[in-house]
């Protein structure tokens, strides 16, 4: 009974990890500029990796590998948003302007 519950918890966590990683991938492909892409990559990719690593930790149980997985999880939670912030700040300091919808200025809006 406990193993069945544990199995479904692992499946749910890995499923959430795959979902958020997929959302991050679609966001990076579809969003228009570096700022929006960095935003989606930092948030949803961190969630995807977090859920996947949590699923791995639950699958391992109380072993040394689970402790290392949780430490890796904290490392991802700290470094991923920090890297996205550094990329966005570098883009801003390089003079890259955020994307705006210029259709209203051109008279193309309906």
Short mmCIF file of the C-alpha atoms (twelve columns), coordinates in Angstrom:
data_MODEL
# 
_entry.id   MODEL 
# 
loop_
_atom_site.group_PDB 
_atom_site.id 
_atom_site.type_symbol 
_atom_site.label_atom_id 
_atom_site.label_alt_id 
_atom_site.label_comp_id 
_atom_site.label_asym_id 
_atom_site.label_seq_id 
_atom_site.Cartn_x 
_atom_site.Cartn_y 
_atom_site.Cartn_z 
_atom_site.pdbx_PDB_model_num 
ATOM 1   C CA . UNK A 1   0.000  0.000  0.000   1 
ATOM 2   C CA . UNK A 2   2.746  2.465  0.959   1 
ATOM 3   C CA . UNK A 3   4.790  1.574  -2.132  1 
ATOM 4   C CA . UNK A 4   1.767  2.238  -4.346  1 
ATOM 5   C CA . UNK A 5   1.245  5.680  -2.811  1 
ATOM 6   C CA . UNK A 6   4.946  6.419  -3.133  1 
ATOM 7   C CA . UNK A 7   4.879  5.330  -6.792  1 
ATOM 8   C CA . UNK A 8   1.993  7.691  -7.604  1 
ATOM 9   C CA . UNK A 9   3.646  10.568 -5.736  1 
ATOM 10  C CA . UNK A 10  6.785  10.052 -7.830  1 
ATOM 11  C CA . UNK A 11  4.708  9.892  -11.020 1 
ATOM 12  C CA . UNK A 12  2.834  13.085 -10.082 1 
ATOM 13  C CA . UNK A 13  6.027  14.987 -9.236  1 
ATOM 14  C CA . UNK A 14  7.766  13.878 -12.428 1 
ATOM 15  C CA . UNK A 15  4.653  14.717 -14.445 1 
ATOM 16  C CA . UNK A 16  4.602  18.232 -12.976 1 
ATOM 17  C CA . UNK A 17  8.301  18.550 -13.720 1 
ATOM 18  C CA . UNK A 18  7.780  17.588 -17.358 1 
ATOM 19  C CA . UNK A 19  4.793  19.948 -17.640 1 
ATOM 20  C CA . UNK A 20  6.645  22.995 -16.314 1 
ATOM 21  C CA . UNK A 21  9.719  22.213 -18.405 1 
ATOM 22  C CA . UNK A 22  7.498  22.002 -21.483 1 
ATOM 23  C CA . UNK A 23  5.848  25.337 -20.614 1 
ATOM 24  C CA . UNK A 24  9.306  26.869 -20.235 1 
ATOM 25  C CA . UNK A 25  10.379 25.523 -23.618 1 
ATOM 26  C CA . UNK A 26  7.283  26.909 -25.336 1 
ATOM 27  C CA . UNK A 27  7.780  30.257 -23.590 1 
ATOM 28  C CA . UNK A 28  11.397 30.550 -24.688 1 
ATOM 29  C CA . UNK A 29  10.417 29.756 -28.281 1 
ATOM 30  C CA . UNK A 30  7.317  31.971 -28.447 1 
ATOM 31  C CA . UNK A 31  8.124  35.064 -26.381 1 
ATOM 32  C CA . UNK A 32  9.435  38.094 -28.264 1 
ATOM 33  C CA . UNK A 33  12.469 39.430 -26.403 1 
ATOM 34  C CA . UNK A 34  15.286 38.541 -24.022 1 
ATOM 35  C CA . UNK A 35  13.500 39.917 -20.967 1 
ATOM 36  C CA . UNK A 36  10.360 37.826 -21.398 1 
ATOM 37  C CA . UNK A 37  12.406 34.755 -22.270 1 
ATOM 38  C CA . UNK A 38  14.607 35.152 -19.205 1 
ATOM 39  C CA . UNK A 39  11.479 35.537 -17.077 1 
ATOM 40  C CA . UNK A 40  9.852  32.328 -18.296 1 
ATOM 41  C CA . UNK A 41  13.116 30.416 -18.192 1 
ATOM 42  C CA . UNK A 42  13.827 31.409 -14.611 1 
ATOM 43  C CA . UNK A 43  10.374 30.658 -13.244 1 
ATOM 44  C CA . UNK A 44  8.991  27.646 -15.047 1 
ATOM 45  C CA . UNK A 45  12.318 25.938 -15.645 1 
ATOM 46  C CA . UNK A 46  13.112 26.210 -11.948 1 
ATOM 47  C CA . UNK A 47  9.719  24.712 -11.111 1 
ATOM 48  C CA . UNK A 48  10.200 21.930 -13.666 1 
ATOM 49  C CA . UNK A 49  13.618 21.012 -12.337 1 
ATOM 50  C CA . UNK A 50  12.359 21.334 -8.767  1 
ATOM 51  C CA . UNK A 51  9.449  18.954 -9.233  1 
ATOM 52  C CA . UNK A 52  11.588 16.472 -11.169 1 
ATOM 53  C CA . UNK A 53  14.310 16.482 -8.513  1 
ATOM 54  C CA . UNK A 54  11.685 16.157 -5.776  1 
ATOM 55  C CA . UNK A 55  10.309 13.096 -7.595  1 
ATOM 56  C CA . UNK A 56  13.786 11.596 -7.785  1 
ATOM 57  C CA . UNK A 57  14.346 12.256 -4.068  1 
ATOM 58  C CA . UNK A 58  11.055 10.549 -3.168  1 
ATOM 59  C CA . UNK A 59  11.927 7.606  -5.428  1 
ATOM 60  C CA . UNK A 60  15.302 7.136  -3.710  1 
ATOM 61  C CA . UNK A 61  13.811 7.239  -0.227  1 
ATOM 62  C CA . UNK A 62  16.066 7.807  2.765   1 
ATOM 63  C CA . UNK A 63  19.433 7.286  1.107   1 
ATOM 64  C CA . UNK A 64  22.515 9.411  0.535   1 
ATOM 65  C CA . UNK A 65  21.467 9.955  -3.077  1 
ATOM 66  C CA . UNK A 66  18.231 11.594 -1.897  1 
ATOM 67  C CA . UNK A 67  20.208 14.009 0.277   1 
ATOM 68  C CA . UNK A 68  22.390 14.928 -2.696  1 
ATOM 69  C CA . UNK A 69  19.272 15.398 -4.822  1 
ATOM 70  C CA . UNK A 70  17.765 17.794 -2.273  1 
ATOM 71  C CA . UNK A 71  21.050 19.740 -2.159  1 
ATOM 72  C CA . UNK A 72  20.985 19.925 -5.956  1 
ATOM 73  C CA . UNK A 73  17.406 21.162 -5.730  1 
ATOM 74  C CA . UNK A 74  18.446 24.050 -3.473  1 
ATOM 75  C CA . UNK A 75  21.345 24.818 -5.809  1 
ATOM 76  C CA . UNK A 76  18.955 25.054 -8.784  1 
ATOM 77  C CA . UNK A 77  16.558 27.263 -6.796  1 
ATOM 78  C CA . UNK A 78  19.386 29.706 -6.082  1 
ATOM 79  C CA . UNK A 79  21.331 29.708 -9.343  1 
ATOM 80  C CA . UNK A 80  18.596 29.609 -12.002 1 
ATOM 81  C CA . UNK A 81  16.841 32.887 -11.057 1 
ATOM 82  C CA . UNK A 82  20.209 34.511 -10.377 1 
ATOM 83  C CA . UNK A 83  21.464 33.590 -13.846 1 
ATOM 84  C CA . UNK A 84  18.259 34.898 -15.470 1 
ATOM 85  C CA . UNK A 85  18.647 38.170 -13.563 1 
ATOM 86  C CA . UNK A 86  22.260 38.488 -14.680 1 
ATOM 87  C CA . UNK A 87  21.285 37.884 -18.313 1 
ATOM 88  C CA . UNK A 88  18.478 40.464 -18.171 1 
ATOM 89  C CA . UNK A 89  20.708 42.994 -16.454 1 
ATOM 90  C CA . UNK A 90  23.438 42.471 -19.034 1 
ATOM 91  C CA . UNK A 91  20.884 42.990 -21.809 1 
ATOM 92  C CA . UNK A 92  19.672 46.198 -20.170 1 
ATOM 93  C CA . UNK A 93  23.225 47.508 -19.732 1 
ATOM 94  C CA . UNK A 94  23.941 46.669 -23.388 1 
ATOM 95  C CA . UNK A 95  21.087 48.919 -24.438 1 
ATOM 96  C CA . UNK A 96  18.654 46.259 -25.616 1 
ATOM 97  C CA . UNK A 97  15.178 47.760 -25.499 1 
ATOM 98  C CA . UNK A 98  12.208 45.702 -24.310 1 
ATOM 99  C CA . UNK A 99  9.766  44.661 -27.011 1 
ATOM 100 C CA . UNK A 100 6.697  46.861 -27.353 1 
ATOM 101 C CA . UNK A 101 3.660  46.545 -29.569 1 
ATOM 102 C CA . UNK A 102 4.088  49.385 -32.061 1 
ATOM 103 C CA . UNK A 103 0.871  48.581 -33.956 1 
ATOM 104 C CA . UNK A 104 -1.004 51.356 -32.120 1 
ATOM 105 C CA . UNK A 105 1.529  53.977 -33.248 1 
ATOM 106 C CA . UNK A 106 1.419  52.874 -36.897 1 
ATOM 107 C CA . UNK A 107 -2.363 52.893 -37.073 1 
ATOM 108 C CA . UNK A 108 -2.490 49.169 -37.804 1 
ATOM 109 C CA . UNK A 109 -4.701 48.308 -34.852 1 
ATOM 110 C CA . UNK A 110 -8.338 47.524 -35.481 1 
# 
